[in-house]
Amino acid sequence: MPLTVRDFMPEDLEFQMFVLDELADSLSDQGADVLKLTIGVPELPTPPAVLETMVEKLQDPAFVRRIYPEGIPELREAIADHYNHRYGARASAANVIVSAGTSPIFRNLFQLVSGPTMEIMIPRPYYALYRYCATLAGATVTYYDIDIETKRVDLESFERNFSPERTSLVVVNSPGNPLGNIVNAEEMAAIYKAVDGRAYILNDEIYNNTMFYDEFRSPLALFPESADTTIVTNSFSKGFRMYSKRVGFAILPPDLQRNMRVMQQHTQLCTDPCSQFAMIEALADEASPAELTERYRSRAEYTVDRLEGTGCEPVQAEGGFYALLRCGEWNGAHGFASSKELARDILERVHVAVVPGTDFGVPHDLRLAFCHARYEEGIDRLRAYFTGAAEVPSEAAGRLARA
């Protein structure tokens, strides 16, 4: 019998964010001064108190051997308390699951609640993980649109594409990646009304402590009557400034929590207990996320000020880690088939690495991550590129073509 591999469309679904990031590293290795606006990894350091707690626990031989597949009890309790006091939720530790980031949580949840003949509904623009996890679960992906210009949910597209018979899960991402949009309380209420308890609603809140202009409002507080169908996911990677520590969590109905616990018993075993315990310290620290939010709000506004009118038009982010540039007309005028080609040309000409919108369902657009200490210089280089003021650095010519 010949060997077979299930085809998950690697050409379509390979994460271009990592492709461009690696190309940028290759160019840097050759001596180029490359600014990477690719991955959403905060450039600010992990808060000292968090690191000190982590190191203390690493030196405790008994603590490093603590194995809790669903997360250590102290952190699960702290997460429930944080959401209850900060956002007005009514959660308990029995609702909380902790994992190595939120990506495996998505993978397992999609598998639990969906499958062939069923549909998972995601926003468009979307974070690529949603589409990929739905594909792994064998579900059909359907979309509801976010109007990119207004950043409002297209409720007509939601009602048109939601199926009471087939939709098992709806994903809401606020603040959104890549758009930086906020799903407001009125839009959230309309979504919950349309679903009417006939599907789970997964609220990806990973950027909820990087709101630029408003306070975050959680569906756990807005719709307590829908607790049996509401899922919240979040992580310490973003606003808490600990990307590589890989500690994420979900707050979910008890029946799903129990199933997730068993899945993690078999597939993950545990998340590092020392990193988990340090996250309790992170939850008590409001100053560090606030500092990062102020910095990224300034960068979002700088992006609009400098790039508006250049041909690749910036969308004003309301929160999160990213700016979206609308480059459809630019691509058409300059002969680029999609933003994949545009992103490589930008990298070669002005040494700025950005992410093609093909990762997010907007194939002619670009996403910029605010996470670089020289971000404003990167925007200035992009302005020079778009306005024709930039020249190809002689040492860069042809490098990416050979990569």
N, C-alpha and C positions, 0 to 999 in steps of 0.2 A: 504494500500500500504506500503510495507516495506521501511524503511529508506535506502537511498543509498548515497554513497560518490564516487565522481569521483576519479579513481585511477591514481595518478601521480607517481606511482612506487617509493614509499618512500624508499624501500630497496636499489634500484639502485641509487636514486638521493639524499638521505640524505647526507648533506654536512659533510664529514668526518673531515674536518678542525675543525668544532665545536665539533664533537664527541671527537676527541683527545684532544682538548683544555679543555673540561669539565673533561675528565679523568685525565688530568694533574692537574687541580684544586683540584680534589678529592684526588689525591696523596699528593699534597701540604698541604691540610687540615689535613692529617695524620702525618705531620711533615717532609716530604721528601723535599729535596732541588731540585726542578724541574725547568729546564730551558725550557721555551716555545718558540719554533721556529715555531709557527703555524700561527697565524693571522698577516697580514701585517699592524700592528698598530705601527707607528713610536714611539720609546721610547724617542725621544727628545721632549721637551715641546712645546706647542703652543707659537709662538713668542709673546713677551710681548705687542707690539703695537697692535696686533690683539685682545688680551684679553682685553686690556684697552678700545678699541673701543667698544667691545661687552658689557662690563660692563656699559659704558657710555650710550649706547642705551637702555640697560635693565632698567635704572633708569628714562627713559623718558616715561611717561604714554601715550603720544600720539603716540610715535613711536612703542611701543609694540603692538598697535592695528592695524598696517598697514597690510592690507590683499591684496596680489597680487598673484593669483594662478599661474601665469607664472613667478614670480620672481619680486622683487622690481626693478623699472626702473633704479635706480642708478647702481645696480650690473650688470644688463643686458648690460647697456652701457659700463661699465668698462670691462666686459668680451670681448665684441666686440673690444674695443680699444686695449686690451691686445693682442689678437690674431692678430690684424692688424699690430701693431707695433713690436711685438716679432717675429711673424711667417710669416708676409707678406700676411695675409688673406685680404679679402674684405668684412668683415661681418658688419652687423648693429645690433642694439638691436632687430629688427624685426626677426632676425634669431635665437635669443637666448631664450631658456627655462631653468628655474632653478627649481630644485626639491630637495627632501630630499635624496641626494646621487644620484648616477647614476643607481642603481639597479631598482627603479621604472621607470626610463626613458627607460631602456631596455625592461621591461615588457610591457609598453604602446606602444613603437615603434614597437615591434614585433607583437603586436596585430593589430596595424594600417596597417602595410604593408604586412602582411602574414596571413596564415590560412590554413585550410584543402585544399588539392590538390596542395599546394604550398610548396616550399622548402626554408629553411634558411641554408646558407653555412657558416661554422665556421672553424677556424684553428684547427688542432690537432697536439700537445697538445692544450687544450682549457681551458678557465676559465669556471667552472661549470655553472655559471649563464646563459651563452649563450644557453647551451643545455636545461636547465630547462625552460627558457622563451620561447624558440621555442616550447617545449612540451605544455606549457600553451596556446600558440597561436594555437595549433592544427596542426602546420606545420611539415613537414618531415625534419629531420636534415641530412644534408650531410656535408662532410668534404673535406678540402684540407690539405695536410700534410706539416709540417715544419720538415725538416731533422734535427734531434736532434743533430747529430754530427757536422754538418756544420752551423746549425742555419739558413739555407737558405730556402726560400719558394720553395716547390716542384711544379713548375709551370705546369708540366705535369699532376699532380693530380688535380690541379685547373682547367685546361682546360677540363680534362676528366669528372669532376663531376659538373661543372657549366652547367646549363640548361637554354638556352634563354627563353624557354617556361614556366618553373616552378620556377626557382630561383628568389625570390623577394628581397632577402637581402643577402649581403655578409658581414661578419664581419672580420675586420683586427685589430689585437691587437699588438701595437708596442710602447714602449718595451713590450714584451710579458709576460704573466703570464700563466704557471709557468717557462717558459724556459729562460726568460731574453734576447730573441732575438730581433734584430732590423730589421724591414722590410725596406730595403734601397730603394732609389728613383727608381732604375732600376726595382726592383721587384714590387714596387707600380705601376709603369707605365705599366708593363706587365699585372697586375691585371685589371687596368682600361681599357686597350685595349681589354682584353678578355671579360669584361662585356659590354663595348661599350654602356653604357647608358640604358641597358635593366634590370637593377636591382639597388636598392640603395646599396651604399657601406658605411657601418658604421665603422668609425675609432675610436677605443677605445684608447684614448691617456692619460689615467689616470696616466701613469708613464713617461710622456714626459719631465718632469723636473728632472728626475733621469737618465740621459744618462751618461754612464761612460767614453766613449772615443770619441764620436762624438756630433755634434750639431743636435738637432731635426729639421726635415723638415716636415711641415704639408701638407697634400694633398690639403687643402684649397688654398695654394699658388702654389703648384706644378701643379694642374689641375683646374684652374679657369673656364675652359670651361665646367667642369662637376659639377658646383655648384648645379645644379638642382637635382643631385642624390647623392651628398656627405653629409654625416652626421658625425659630430665629437662629441664624448662624453668625458667629463673630470670631475674632482672632486677636491675638496680641501682636501680630506681625506689623500692622500698619500704624495707627495713631499711637500705639504703645511703644513703637520703635524697636521691635524685636523680631524682624523677619526670619532670620535663620534659626531662632530658638524653636520654631515649629510647635506652638501650642495654640490650638483653636478649640472652639466649643460650640455646642448647640443647646438651645433650650427648646424642648419639644414635648409633646404629649407622652405620658408615662408608658403607653403601650409601645410607641416607637423607641423610647429610651431603652426599654428592656431588650427589644430586638437588636438595637445598635450595640448594646453591651455585649450580647452574645456574639455578634459579628466581630467585634474587636477582640474578644477573648481568643478567637481562632485566627484572626488575620493580622492583628497589630500587637497584641499582648500588653503593651504599655507605652505610654509617653513618658519621657524622662522625668522622674519625680522631682529632681532638683530644680529643673526649669519650671515645672508646674508650681512648686511652692513659691518660687520667686514671683510668679504672676500675681499672687495675693498682694504683694507689695506694690506691683504695678497698678492694680485696681484702686489703691488708695492714693495714687499720685495723679492729681488733676493738672498740675502745672506743666508736665512734660507734653501731654497731648495738646494743651493750649498753646505752648510755644511753637510746636510744629504747625498747628493750624494757622496761626498768625503768619508764619513764614510762607506757607503754601498759598494762603489767600493773596498775599502780596505778589507772589509769582504768577498766580492766575491772572491778576489784573495787569501785570506787566506784559504778559503774553498778548492780551487783547490790545493794549495800547501800542505795542510795537508791530504786531503782525496784521492788524486790521487794514484792509485795503491793499494787501500785497498780492492777492490772487488766491492764496490758500487761507481762507478766512477762519479765524479762531472763534470758538463758541465759549461764551463766558461760563466758567464752572461755578457751581453753587456750593461745592464741597468736594472732598476726596483728594486724590493724588494726581489727577490728570487733566490735560487740556486736549480737546479734539480740534483738529484743523480740517476744514472742508476743502478738498482739493480736486473735486471732479472737473471743474472748468479748467483748472491748471493742467491736469493730466491730458485732457482732450487737446488743449492748445499746444502741448509740448510732446505729444506722441507717446505718453506712458499708458500702457494697457491697464495698469492698476497701481495702487500705492506701493506694491512690492518693488516695482521698478523705480518709483520715485524715491522711496526710502534708501535704496542702494545708491542712487545718484547723489542724494544729499550727503550720505556718509562719505562718498568718494570726493566730492567737491569741497565740502566745508567741514568735514570731520565731526558731524553731529549724528549720533545714532538715535533714530526714532522708530516707532513701531507701525507697520502697515495696518490700515484699517481692515484688511482681510481677516485679521484675527477676531474682529468684532462685528462682522456683518455689514460693514460700511467700506466696501473694497476700494474706494477712491480717496479715503480720508487717512489722516495720520493721527496717532496718539503720542503725546509727550508726557513723560513722568516728571513731576516737579522735583524729584529727589536727586538733586546734584547741587553741590556748594557753589558751582559756577553756572547755575541755571540761566541767569540773565545773559551771560555771555553766549550761551547756546542759542538763546532767542535772537540775539543780535546777529549771530552767524546765519541763522535761518532767514532773517530779514534781508541780509545781504544776498543770500541765495535767490530768494523769491523776487527781489527787485533788480537782479542782474548785476549787482555790485560786487559779487564774489567771483574770483577766478579759481580755476582748478589748481590746487597745490601741485607743483611739478613732481614731488616725490610720491604723490598718491596715484598718478595716472596709471590706469590699468590694473591696480592691485586687486580690486574687488572682482574684476573679470577673471582673474587667475585664481581667486579664492574658491 
